[in-house]
Amino acid sequence: MNIEERLIDIEIKLTGQDDLTQELNRVVYQQQKQIDELRLLCTALIKRLGEGGGDAGDPHPDAGSYTQEKPPHY
């Protein structure tokens, strides 16, 4: 294998590495977006639980009382 063939191989591998790096960056970006969305959702759920969980549009207005009770098997 001469120098020119070796350089071509290295360039091909480098191009593959660049493509892989871009793909990994894209995946990390999407995962971070999803993590941020889940954090916001968790914060909203914690806030709602802290408020008792009962609002006018709640289909289970007495659900808040169940969150304070221990289940019968305790």
FIFI-924488 format. One record per atom (N, C-alpha, C, O): residue number from 1; x, y, z. Coordinates in steps of 0.05 Angstrom, whole numbers, always signed. Layout:
REM FIFI-924488
+-----+--------+--------+--------+
!   k !     xx !     yy !     zz !
+-----+--------+--------+--------+
! NUM !      X !      Y !      Z !
...
+-----+--------+--------+--------+
END
This chain:
REM FIFI-924488
+-----+--------+--------+--------+
!   k !     xx !     yy !     zz !
+-----+--------+--------+--------+
!   1 !    +17 !    -23 !     +0 !
!   1 !     +0 !     +0 !     +0 !
!   1 !    +18 !    +25 !     +0 !
!   1 !    +35 !    +28 !    +17 !
!   2 !    +14 !    +42 !    -20 !
!   2 !    +31 !    +65 !    -21 !
!   2 !    +19 !    +89 !     -5 !
!   2 !     -3 !    +86 !     +6 !
!   3 !    +33 !   +111 !     -5 !
!   3 !    +25 !   +134 !    +11 !
!   3 !     -2 !   +145 !     +2 !
!   3 !    -19 !   +153 !    +18 !
!   4 !     -6 !   +146 !    -25 !
!   4 !    -31 !   +157 !    -35 !
!   4 !    -55 !   +140 !    -26 !
!   4 !    -76 !   +152 !    -19 !
!   5 !    -52 !   +114 !    -28 !
!   5 !    -74 !    +96 !    -19 !
!   5 !    -79 !    +99 !    +11 !
!   5 !   -102 !    +99 !    +20 !
!   6 !    -58 !   +102 !    +26 !
!   6 !    -61 !   +106 !    +55 !
!   6 !    -76 !   +132 !    +61 !
!   6 !    -93 !   +133 !    +79 !
!   7 !    -68 !   +153 !    +47 !
!   7 !    -81 !   +179 !    +51 !
!   7 !   -111 !   +178 !    +43 !
!   7 !   -128 !   +189 !    +57 !
!   8 !   -117 !   +164 !    +22 !
!   8 !   -145 !   +161 !    +14 !
!   8 !   -161 !   +146 !    +35 !
!   8 !   -183 !   +153 !    +42 !
!   9 !   -149 !   +124 !    +46 !
!   9 !   -162 !   +109 !    +68 !
!   9 !   -167 !   +127 !    +92 !
!   9 !   -188 !   +126 !   +104 !
!  10 !   -147 !   +143 !    +99 !
!  10 !   -149 !   +160 !   +122 !
!  10 !   -171 !   +181 !   +117 !
!  10 !   -187 !   +187 !   +135 !
!  11 !   -172 !   +192 !    +93 !
!  11 !   -193 !   +212 !    +87 !
!  11 !   -221 !   +199 !    +88 !
!  11 !   -240 !   +212 !    +97 !
!  12 !   -223 !   +175 !    +79 !
!  12 !   -249 !   +161 !    +80 !
!  12 !   -258 !   +156 !   +109 !
!  12 !   -281 !   +161 !   +116 !
!  13 !   -239 !   +147 !   +125 !
!  13 !   -245 !   +143 !   +154 !
!  13 !   -252 !   +169 !   +167 !
!  13 !   -270 !   +170 !   +184 !
!  14 !   -237 !   +191 !   +161 !
!  14 !   -243 !   +216 !   +173 !
!  14 !   -271 !   +227 !   +165 !
!  14 !   -285 !   +238 !   +182 !
!  15 !   -278 !   +223 !   +140 !
!  15 !   -305 !   +231 !   +131 !
!  15 !   -326 !   +215 !   +146 !
!  15 !   -346 !   +226 !   +155 !
!  16 !   -321 !   +189 !   +150 !
!  16 !   -340 !   +173 !   +166 !
!  16 !   -342 !   +182 !   +194 !
!  16 !   -364 !   +183 !   +206 !
!  17 !   -320 !   +190 !   +206 !
!  17 !   -319 !   +200 !   +234 !
!  17 !   -335 !   +226 !   +235 !
!  17 !   -349 !   +231 !   +255 !
!  18 !   -331 !   +243 !   +215 !
!  18 !   -346 !   +269 !   +215 !
!  18 !   -376 !   +264 !   +214 !
!  18 !   -392 !   +276 !   +228 !
!  19 !   -384 !   +245 !   +197 !
!  19 !   -413 !   +238 !   +194 !
!  19 !   -423 !   +227 !   +221 !
!  19 !   -445 !   +235 !   +230 !
!  20 !   -408 !   +210 !   +233 !
!  20 !   -416 !   +198 !   +259 !
!  20 !   -418 !   +220 !   +280 !
!  20 !   -437 !   +219 !   +296 !
!  21 !   -400 !   +238 !   +281 !
!  21 !   -400 !   +260 !   +301 !
!  21 !   -425 !   +277 !   +297 !
!  21 !   -438 !   +285 !   +316 !
!  22 !   -431 !   +284 !   +272 !
!  22 !   -455 !   +300 !   +267 !
!  22 !   -481 !   +285 !   +275 !
!  22 !   -499 !   +297 !   +287 !
!  23 !   -482 !   +260 !   +270 !
!  23 !   -505 !   +244 !   +277 !
!  23 !   -508 !   +242 !   +308 !
!  23 !   -530 !   +245 !   +319 !
!  24 !   -486 !   +238 !   +321 !
!  24 !   -486 !   +237 !   +351 !
!  24 !   -494 !   +264 !   +362 !
!  24 !   -509 !   +265 !   +382 !
!  25 !   -485 !   +285 !   +351 !
!  25 !   -493 !   +312 !   +360 !
!  25 !   -523 !   +316 !   +357 !
!  25 !   -536 !   +328 !   +374 !
!  26 !   -533 !   +307 !   +334 !
!  26 !   -562 !   +309 !   +330 !
!  26 !   -578 !   +293 !   +350 !
!  26 !   -598 !   +303 !   +361 !
!  27 !   -569 !   +269 !   +356 !
!  27 !   -583 !   +253 !   +376 !
!  27 !   -581 !   +265 !   +404 !
!  27 !   -601 !   +266 !   +418 !
!  28 !   -558 !   +275 !   +411 !
!  28 !   -555 !   +288 !   +437 !
!  28 !   -573 !   +312 !   +439 !
!  28 !   -585 !   +317 !   +460 !
!  29 !   -575 !   +328 !   +418 !
!  29 !   -592 !   +352 !   +418 !
!  29 !   -621 !   +344 !   +422 !
!  29 !   -635 !   +356 !   +438 !
!  30 !   -630 !   +323 !   +408 !
!  30 !   -658 !   +314 !   +410 !
!  30 !   -663 !   +303 !   +438 !
!  30 !   -684 !   +308 !   +450 !
!  31 !   -644 !   +289 !   +449 !
!  31 !   -648 !   +278 !   +476 !
!  31 !   -649 !   +301 !   +497 !
!  31 !   -665 !   +300 !   +516 !
!  32 !   -632 !   +321 !   +493 !
!  32 !   -633 !   +344 !   +512 !
!  32 !   -659 !   +359 !   +511 !
!  32 !   -670 !   +367 !   +531 !
!  33 !   -670 !   +362 !   +486 !
!  33 !   -697 !   +374 !   +483 !
!  33 !   -718 !   +358 !   +498 !
!  33 !   -735 !   +369 !   +512 !
!  34 !   -716 !   +332 !   +496 !
!  34 !   -736 !   +314 !   +509 !
!  34 !   -732 !   +316 !   +540 !
!  34 !   -752 !   +316 !   +554 !
!  35 !   -707 !   +316 !   +549 !
!  35 !   -702 !   +319 !   +578 !
!  35 !   -714 !   +345 !   +588 !
!  35 !   -726 !   +345 !   +609 !
!  36 !   -710 !   +367 !   +573 !
!  36 !   -720 !   +393 !   +581 !
!  36 !   -751 !   +392 !   +583 !
!  36 !   -763 !   +403 !   +602 !
!  37 !   -764 !   +380 !   +563 !
!  37 !   -793 !   +378 !   +563 !
!  37 !   -802 !   +361 !   +587 !
!  37 !   -822 !   +368 !   +600 !
!  38 !   -789 !   +339 !   +593 !
!  38 !   -796 !   +322 !   +615 !
!  38 !   -792 !   +336 !   +642 !
!  38 !   -808 !   +333 !   +661 !
!  39 !   -771 !   +352 !   +644 !
!  39 !   -767 !   +368 !   +668 !
!  39 !   -790 !   +388 !   +673 !
!  39 !   -800 !   +390 !   +695 !
!  40 !   -798 !   +401 !   +651 !
!  40 !   -821 !   +420 !   +654 !
!  40 !   -846 !   +405 !   +662 !
!  40 !   -861 !   +415 !   +679 !
!  41 !   -850 !   +382 !   +651 !
!  41 !   -874 !   +366 !   +658 !
!  41 !   -873 !   +357 !   +687 !
!  41 !   -893 !   +359 !   +701 !
!  42 !   -850 !   +348 !   +696 !
!  42 !   -847 !   +340 !   +724 !
!  42 !   -851 !   +363 !   +743 !
!  42 !   -864 !   +360 !   +763 !
!  43 !   -840 !   +386 !   +736 !
!  43 !   -844 !   +410 !   +752 !
!  43 !   -874 !   +417 !   +754 !
!  43 !   -884 !   +424 !   +775 !
!  44 !   -888 !   +416 !   +731 !
!  44 !   -916 !   +422 !   +731 !
!  44 !   -932 !   +402 !   +748 !
!  44 !   -950 !   +409 !   +762 !
!  45 !   -924 !   +376 !   +746 !
!  45 !   -938 !   +356 !   +762 !
!  45 !   -933 !   +359 !   +792 !
!  45 !   -951 !   +356 !   +808 !
!  46 !   -908 !   +366 !   +799 !
!  46 !   -902 !   +370 !   +827 !
!  46 !   -917 !   +394 !   +838 !
!  46 !   -928 !   +394 !   +860 !
!  47 !   -919 !   +415 !   +821 !
!  47 !   -934 !   +439 !   +830 !
!  47 !   -963 !   +432 !   +833 !
!  47 !   -976 !   +441 !   +853 !
!  48 !   -974 !   +417 !   +815 !
!  48 !  -1002 !   +409 !   +816 !
!  48 !  -1007 !   +392 !   +841 !
!  48 !  -1027 !   +395 !   +855 !
!  49 !   -989 !   +373 !   +847 !
!  49 !   -992 !   +357 !   +871 !
!  49 !   -990 !   +373 !   +896 !
!  49 !  -1004 !   +369 !   +916 !
!  50 !   -972 !   +393 !   +895 !
!  50 !   -969 !   +411 !   +918 !
!  50 !   -994 !   +428 !   +923 !
!  50 !   -999 !   +436 !   +946 !
!  51 !  -1009 !   +433 !   +902 !
!  51 !  -1033 !   +449 !   +905 !
!  51 !  -1057 !   +432 !   +913 !
!  51 !  -1079 !   +442 !   +915 !
!  52 !  -1053 !   +406 !   +916 !
!  52 !  -1075 !   +388 !   +923 !
!  52 !  -1086 !   +374 !   +899 !
!  52 !  -1102 !   +355 !   +903 !
!  53 !  -1078 !   +381 !   +875 !
!  53 !  -1086 !   +367 !   +852 !
!  53 !  -1115 !   +371 !   +844 !
!  53 !  -1123 !   +360 !   +823 !
!  54 !  -1131 !   +385 !   +859 !
!  54 !  -1159 !   +388 !   +852 !
!  54 !  -1164 !   +416 !   +840 !
!  54 !  -1161 !   +436 !   +854 !
!  55 !  -1173 !   +417 !   +815 !
!  55 !  -1182 !   +442 !   +804 !
!  55 !  -1209 !   +437 !   +792 !
!  55 !  -1220 !   +415 !   +791 !
!  56 !  -1221 !   +459 !   +782 !
!  56 !  -1249 !   +457 !   +772 !
!  56 !  -1252 !   +438 !   +748 !
!  56 !  -1273 !   +426 !   +745 !
!  57 !  -1231 !   +435 !   +732 !
!  57 !  -1233 !   +418 !   +709 !
!  57 !  -1224 !   +389 !   +714 !
!  57 !  -1223 !   +373 !   +696 !
!  58 !  -1218 !   +383 !   +739 !
!  58 !  -1208 !   +356 !   +746 !
!  58 !  -1231 !   +336 !   +745 !
!  58 !  -1252 !   +341 !   +758 !
!  59 !  -1229 !   +315 !   +730 !
!  59 !  -1251 !   +295 !   +728 !
!  59 !  -1254 !   +280 !   +754 !
!  59 !  -1274 !   +267 !   +759 !
!  60 !  -1234 !   +280 !   +771 !
!  60 !  -1234 !   +267 !   +797 !
!  60 !  -1229 !   +287 !   +819 !
!  60 !  -1206 !   +289 !   +829 !
!  61 !  -1249 !   +303 !   +826 !
!  61 !  -1243 !   +325 !   +845 !
!  61 !  -1234 !   +316 !   +872 !
!  61 !  -1221 !   +331 !   +887 !
!  62 !  -1241 !   +291 !   +880 !
!  62 !  -1232 !   +282 !   +906 !
!  62 !  -1206 !   +265 !   +905 !
!  62 !  -1199 !   +252 !   +924 !
!  63 !  -1192 !   +267 !   +882 !
!  63 !  -1168 !   +251 !   +879 !
!  63 !  -1146 !   +261 !   +898 !
!  63 !  -1130 !   +245 !   +907 !
!  64 !  -1146 !   +286 !   +905 !
!  64 !  -1127 !   +296 !   +924 !
!  64 !  -1128 !   +283 !   +951 !
!  64 !  -1108 !   +278 !   +964 !
!  65 !  -1153 !   +276 !   +960 !
!  65 !  -1155 !   +262 !   +986 !
!  65 !  -1143 !   +234 !   +985 !
!  65 !  -1133 !   +225 !  +1006 !
!  66 !  -1143 !   +221 !   +962 !
!  66 !  -1132 !   +195 !   +960 !
!  66 !  -1101 !   +196 !   +961 !
!  66 !  -1089 !   +176 !   +970 !
!  67 !  -1089 !   +217 !   +952 !
!  67 !  -1060 !   +219 !   +953 !
!  67 !  -1050 !   +222 !   +981 !
!  67 !  -1026 !   +216 !   +986 !
!  68 !  -1067 !   +230 !  +1000 !
!  68 !  -1058 !   +233 !  +1028 !
!  68 !  -1063 !   +208 !  +1045 !
!  68 !  -1050 !   +205 !  +1066 !
!  69 !  -1080 !   +191 !  +1036 !
!  69 !  -1087 !   +167 !  +1051 !
!  69 !  -1067 !   +144 !  +1045 !
!  69 !  -1057 !   +142 !  +1023 !
!  70 !  -1063 !   +128 !  +1065 !
!  70 !  -1046 !   +104 !  +1060 !
!  70 !  -1065 !    +82 !  +1049 !
!  70 !  -1088 !    +80 !  +1057 !
!  71 !  -1055 !    +66 !  +1030 !
!  71 !  -1071 !    +45 !  +1019 !
!  71 !  -1078 !    +25 !  +1041 !
!  71 !  -1065 !    +23 !  +1061 !
!  72 !  -1100 !    +10 !  +1038 !
!  72 !  -1110 !     -9 !  +1058 !
!  72 !  -1090 !    -30 !  +1066 !
!  72 !  -1091 !    -42 !  +1088 !
!  73 !  -1071 !    -37 !  +1048 !
!  73 !  -1052 !    -59 !  +1055 !
!  73 !  -1029 !    -50 !  +1073 !
!  73 !  -1012 !    -66 !  +1079 !
!  74 !  -1029 !    -25 !  +1082 !
!  74 !  -1008 !    -16 !  +1100 !
!  74 !  -1016 !    -20 !  +1129 !
!  74 !  -1001 !    -14 !  +1147 !
+-----+--------+--------+--------+
END
